[in-house]
Amino acid sequence: MEALIKNVPHAQPFDLAGQVNYEAGKVVSLTLAQQPGVGATLFAFDAGEAISTHAAPGDAMATILEGTAQITIDGVPHTLSGGEAIVMPAGIPHAVKAVTAFKMYLVVVKAPAADR
């Protein structure tokens, strides 16, 4: 059977933040899962890097693994540090900016296609 979660070890402990590395002047991503109803991605943002305002088709939960991020949801900025999480609701504009270099685990959950 093909692994549903890829790019990380299976059946053994591992350092989640250590699976993605910072690169100067870049946002680096590593897809862990991509299925019709769910996606899971690791990100490493260099300080000052950003993803501009956009909306997602599902609820997106960002968990900050290390560093500090500013996540703006519907025009309201939120500053998060390692260990904190926030949900960006489906269809609501949001943006992400690195206050310092930071790593994030992002899970996006979408309704079944028939419900969208």
N, C-alpha and C positions, 0 to 999 in steps of 0.2 A: 504494500500500500504506500502511495506517495505521501510524504510528510505534509501536513497542513500548515505547520509552522516551520519555516525554513531559515537558513543562514545562522542558526545557533545550535549548540549541542543539545542532544536529546538524552533524557534519562540520567542526567548528571547536573549538579549545581554549576552555575556560571555567573560571571559578573556582567549584568545587563549593560551598564554604562560602558564597559570595556569592549563591547562589540562594535562600536563606531568611534572613529577618531576625528579630532578637529583637523581642519585644513585652513590655512590662512586665507581670509577673504571669501570663505565659502560657507554654504549650508550643505552638509553631507547627510544623505539619508540611506537607510538600509531597510528594505521591505522584509518583514517577518511573516506576514500573512496577507493575502489579498483574495477574498472570496466575495460572491455577490452581496452578502449582508454585512461583512466586516472586513476591516483592514487594520493592520498593526504595523507601525513603522517606528524605527529609531532615528533620531536626528541629532546632529552635532552642529551647532551654530557658532561660528567665530564671533567675537565681540563686535557689535555694531551691525551685524548682518540681520536681515529681516525677510519675512514673507508678507507681501502687501495685502491689503484688505481684500477678502474674498468670502464666499459662503460655501458651506459644504452640504451635500445632500443628506447627511446623517449627523447625529450627535457625535461630537469629537471630544474625547477626554484626553487632555494633555497632563502627563505627570513629569515634573521636572526632576531629573536624576541628580544633577549637579549644576552649579552656577546660578545665574539670575536672569529671568526672562520677564519681558513686559508683554502681556497678552491683552489686547484691546477687543472687547466684545460690545458690539452695537455702540461704539464711541466711548465706552467706559474702560479706562486702562486699569489693569491689575498687575501688580508686581509679585512674582512667585520665585521661590528659591527651592533648592534641593529638598525633596520629600513632599512638596506641595503639589496639588492637582487642581484642575478646573475643567468644567464641561462647557464647550462652545456649542450652543444649541443649533440644531439643523436649520438651515436657511437664514441664520442671523449673521450679518457681516462681522468678521473678526480678522485680526492681524497679529503677527508674532514678531517680536524684536529682541535681539540679544543685548541685555544691559551689560552683562559680562559674557564670556564664552559659556555656553550651557549645553546640556544634553537633555533630550526630552524623549519620552516614550508616548506615542500617540496611538490611540485606538479610536477608530471611526465605526459606528454601528448605524446601519441603514435599515429602514423598514423593508419588508419584502416588496418586490417590484409591483405586485398587485395592489399594495397599499399606498404607493407613492403617487 
